[in-house]
Amino acid sequence: MLMKKLNLTLGIIALSAVSFGQKSNITNAALEYKKLKPMLYAGQDIQGAKKSVVLAKGYIDDAAAHPDTKESQKMFLYKGEIYFALSMVLEIDSSLATISADDALDACLMAWEKGLNLGKKYNFAIKEAANEKRSLAYLVAETMWKEEKFAEAGEAYEACALLSKSIGVLDTMMIYNAGLGYDNAQNLDEAIRMYDQLAAVNYRGAKGAQLSGGANLRAKNYEEAIIILSKARKDFPSDKEVLLGLVNANIAAGNTEGAEKALKDAIADDPSNPKLHYANGTIYLELKKNQQAEDALRKAIELDPSYTLAHYQLGAHLVNWAFELKTEVGLLGMNDPKENELKAKANEKMNGAIEALEKYLELAGDKDNGAVLKILKKAYSKQRDDTKASEIQVRIDAL
């Protein structure tokens, strides 16, 4: 009986020693991190930081793998700290570990996310650690932005958002900044990934959907843009930019019927918006509805007489229409009663084209508009106005 009690006692002591040994791994990791932190973050000893982070990683990995400590909140706190430091060191020397800097950051974020829900003891410490690293990432992001290193700025702003997310905070401002960074770097796929997150939470009302829809449109993801903007249209029926974006997405996708319907809804909500009438005109051009196109473009100009692009589009449209009418005249039979009517209409449209193109050049200037001047000269020639045609040639020669 005595030996049995003795063996049992020794067994309990042995088990306690094993447990203590595993807990000491967390302690050793914590102590090593305290040595590591000034070496890395204050830049006191980068070489020392490399050695220290490898030691700290070994300790915390052992603790994370053992049944006695793998669900310890303290372990998750220090795993996050150490793996964040590791991600920084791996950016300097990727040979120090078998994982990438991105994977190390992911491990850090997962550790804090899991640890946060395991109790109150280290809850504040985990939040404090994540916010400290967010502040560091923010400083990097702002520096990169000022130096116009937009891709790096996007990555750093996204890191800020991810660090906030690890402690249960949706940081839409950092997601927005990350999107802008990627967008400015011409990395549309990454920008869309950020903007999609904003659209999903109705960031600033319809702003997230506008950003996402616009970026998808530029990336030629037309169907995705239509889906996002259609949803926003239901959620924010009075938002003009969403309506116009939906129209443009449908036009780009070749869905002129969908564009026309969306635009009619848009104009009904905002009849005095010249951009909507201009867009309506471009849709009618696609549909080969000449008169409706002219009416819509003229309405845009009526609402905004300095709408340069509308003047150009109207002029180009009327030139083409006049030529179509003259071609139609040539196809008529002898003494067809429609001939005089078609000739008069072609003459009317060509004069309208001349007026619109002259106004466009008045607003835009001749520079970089040689092609428009050539169209205008041709229009004057067709109207047998040789004097005006010669004047336009002088302007062309001056370019």
ZICOR-V256896 format. One record per backbone hydrogen bond with DSSP energy under -1.0 kcal/mol. NH is the residue of the N-H (numbers start at 0). CO is the residue of the C=O. Records with the same first field share a line. If there is no record, write none. Layout:
NH: CO, CO
This chain:
4: 0
5: 1
6: 2
7: 3
8: 4
9: 5
10: 6
11: 7
12: 8
13: 9
14: 10
15: 11
16: 12
17: 13
18: 14
19: 15
20: 16
21: 17
22: 18
23: 19
26: 22
27: 23
28: 24
29: 25
30: 26
31: 27
32: 28
33: 29
34: 30
35: 31
36: 32
39: 35
40: 36
41: 37
43: 37
44: 38
48: 44
49: 45
50: 46
51: 47
52: 48
53: 49
54: 50
55: 51
56: 52
57: 53
58: 54
59: 55
60: 56
61: 57
62: 58
63: 59
64: 60
65: 61
68: 65
69: 65
71: 68
75: 71
76: 72
77: 73
78: 74
79: 75
80: 76
81: 77
82: 78
83: 79
84: 80
85: 81
86: 82
87: 83
88: 84
89: 85
91: 88
92: 88
95: 92
103: 99
104: 100
105: 101
106: 102
107: 103
108: 104
109: 105
110: 106
111: 107
112: 108
113: 109
114: 110
115: 111
117: 114
125: 121
126: 122
127: 123
128: 124
129: 125
130: 126
131: 127
132: 128
133: 129
134: 130
135: 131
136: 132
137: 133
138: 134
139: 135
140: 136
141: 137
142: 138
143: 139
144: 140
145: 141
146: 142
147: 144
148: 143
149: 147
152: 148
153: 149
154: 150
155: 151
156: 152
157: 153
158: 154
159: 155
160: 156
161: 157
162: 158
163: 159
164: 160
165: 161
166: 163
167: 164
168: 163
171: 169
174: 170
175: 171
176: 172
177: 173
178: 174
179: 175
180: 176
181: 177
182: 178
183: 179
184: 180
185: 182
186: 181
187: 185
190: 186
191: 187
192: 188
193: 189
194: 190
195: 191
197: 193
198: 194
199: 195
201: 198
202: 197
204: 201
206: 203
207: 202
209: 205
210: 206
211: 207
212: 208
213: 209
214: 210
215: 211
216: 212
217: 213
218: 214
219: 216
220: 215
221: 219
224: 220
225: 221
226: 222
227: 223
228: 224
229: 225
230: 226
231: 227
232: 228
233: 229
234: 230
235: 231
238: 235
242: 238
243: 239
244: 240
245: 241
246: 242
247: 243
248: 244
249: 245
250: 246
251: 247
252: 248
253: 250
254: 249
255: 253
258: 254
259: 255
260: 256
261: 257
262: 258
263: 259
264: 260
265: 261
266: 262
267: 263
268: 264
269: 265
272: 269
276: 272
277: 273
278: 274
279: 275
280: 276
281: 277
282: 278
283: 279
284: 280
285: 281
286: 282
287: 284
288: 283
289: 287
292: 288
293: 289
294: 290
295: 291
296: 292
297: 293
298: 294
299: 295
300: 296
301: 297
302: 298
303: 299
306: 303
307: 305
310: 306
311: 307
312: 308
313: 309
314: 310
315: 311
316: 312
317: 313
318: 314
319: 315
320: 316
321: 317
322: 318
323: 319
324: 320
325: 321
326: 322
327: 323
328: 324
329: 325
331: 328
335: 332
338: 335
341: 337
342: 338
343: 339
344: 340
345: 341
346: 342
347: 343
348: 344
349: 345
350: 346
351: 347
352: 348
353: 349
354: 350
355: 351
356: 352
357: 353
358: 354
359: 355
360: 356
361: 357
362: 358
363: 359
364: 360
368: 365
372: 368
373: 369
374: 370
375: 371
376: 372
377: 373
378: 374
379: 375
380: 376
381: 377
382: 378
383: 380
384: 379
388: 384
389: 385
390: 386
391: 387
392: 388
393: 389
394: 390
395: 391
396: 392
397: 393
398: 395
